[in-house]
Amino acid sequence: MSALDLTGPAGHGRVYWALADCWNVVRRGLTHYRRQPVNIAWQLGFPILSVLLYGYVFGSAMRVPGGGDYQDFLMPGMFVMTMAFGFINTATVVVYDATKGVIDRFRSMPMASSAVVSGRGVTDLIVACAELAILMLTALVMGWRPDGGWEFLAAFGLLLWLRFALIWLGVWLGLLVPNPEAAGGLFAVAFPLTMISSIFVAPQLMPDWLGRVAAWNPISSTAAATRELFGTPVGGGDSWVERHALLMAGVWPVILTAVFLPLAVRRFRRLSR
């Protein structure tokens, strides 16, 4: 077979086998969730409890700039928080596979090397869709009502776009940390990342220096953009990034992917050395 021949022994090209291998990795990941549903229940438990806690316990004490109901302000932020926390789940699964030798077995098999990473990404996006659907049903039961139309689909797409970018952060961290126990410590990174943002409180209600940091948090841009698309009336801030939340909600994930995807690929290649 020549070096330029892209056709395998069964008559299929390399692209076909790369997609087939990716799908097999996706099936493996989804099978784990089907056999251990407690995993996805745990992933959903924290955001659902947060919705109930902030919506019912603290909701009456919270103020929204420009008026409006705090529950309408909170719900899009909770969707964003769930997508942001997803990179911890990605890192935990990757480090588990790495320490148990699963990735080494994949690398020793005649399969596309890209399938290990791409399969993880597709699996996480499928799970993210399920998480968003369940959270939105919870929000609807609590009385949240977004505006319909294409804006709803656009907001859903922005949430998945952020999750897609953070997948590569999770893969890189999963290949970096030594064991699954250490991956649990990534909450120390995720918690301030989500709290110093506009998920729970508008940046203009924070101290000036903290509000500026929160406004430039990529998570804040996605939260502000989804609120706008869901039709939540929230008074915008004075900074450029707050006035262009829709634009930055699309740009920040591109920047995150450009940074962490090469880092993840480089780290993955070093595993064989």
Salt bridges, closest charged atoms under 4 A:
ASP97 OD1 - ARG28 NH2 3.03
ASP124 OD1 - ARG120 NH2 2.80
ASP124 OD2 - ARG163 NH2 3.63
